[in-house]
Amino acid sequence: MNVAPRLRPVPIEDYLVGESRSERKHEFVDGVIYAMVGASNSHSLVATNVTGLLHSQLRGKNFRVFNADAKVRVRLPSGTWFYYPDASVVCSPNRGDDT
């Protein structure tokens, strides 16, 4: 039986540089980069409805609602991940120059 080669983790900085130049979106999980695929019309409709509902419920409050075009960074003691969730709510935004 052959064993799959172990890939070296990609540094976060390399992912961010590549992502800023790419025409496609990629998620970053534990040093591995995953290309994003397009969603079905049904999935897109559900995601749009969720984003709209969040926006209407949070209108006038100190929250920002984002769609799947906004990259989200998750920092944990075990590592840093980057995702493009269908909808997200931000309570305290990053600095303007933060990625």
N, C-alpha and C positions, 0 to 999 in steps of 0.2 A: 504494500500500500504506500502510495506517495503522500508526503506531507506538504500541505500548502506552505509556501514561503511566508515568513513573518515580515510584514511591512513595517518600515520605520515610521513612527508618527511624524506627521507634518507639523512644523512649528506654526503657532497661531499667526505670527507675523507674515509668513509665507501664504497662509490661507487668505488673510485679509488683503494682501497685495493682489493675489490672483483673483479674488472675488471682485475687487474694485475694477478690474480690467475685463472681466468676463461678461459675455452677453447672456449667460445662463446663471441661475442661482444654484448655490451649493450649500449644504449644511455641513457642519464640522462637529464630529462627535469623537472625543477621546483621541484626537490626532488623525482621524480618518475623514476624508472628504467624500461626501455623497452628493451626486448630481440630483437636482430636483426634476421631477417630471410634471407635465401639465395635468390639470385636474379635469374631471368630467364636468359637463354642464350642470348636472345635479349637485355635485360637490360644490361647485362655484356658487350656485344659487343659495345653498345652505350657508356657506361661509359669508356671503354678502348679507343675508338676512340676520345672521348672528352679529355681524359688525354693525349693521343698522340699528338693531335692538339695543346693543351696548351703548352706541352713541346717543340714542334717544333717552335712555335711562340715566345716563351720566351727564347730560347737557346741563351746563351751569355749575357743575362741580369741578373740582381741581383734578380731573383725570383726562388723559388723552387716549383715544381709541385709534388703533392702527390696523391695517389690513395685512395681507400676506406679502406685501412688498417691503415691509419693515423687518429687518433682521433683528433678532433678539439674542442677547448674550446672557448666558447662564453661568455664573461663577459659583463653584462649589469647592470645598477643600480637596476633592478628588480630581478636579480639573475644570476646564472652561469649555463650553459648548456654544455653538451658534446655530439657531434655528430660524425658519421663516414660518411661524404659526399662521393659521388662517385668520385669526383675530387675536389681538392682545390689548391690554389696558395698562397704561403706565401711570403710576402715582407721582413719581418724582423723576423728571426727565434727566438724561445725561447732559453733560456739557455739549454745546453745539459742535465742537470739533471731535467729540468722542465717537469711536466706531464700535 
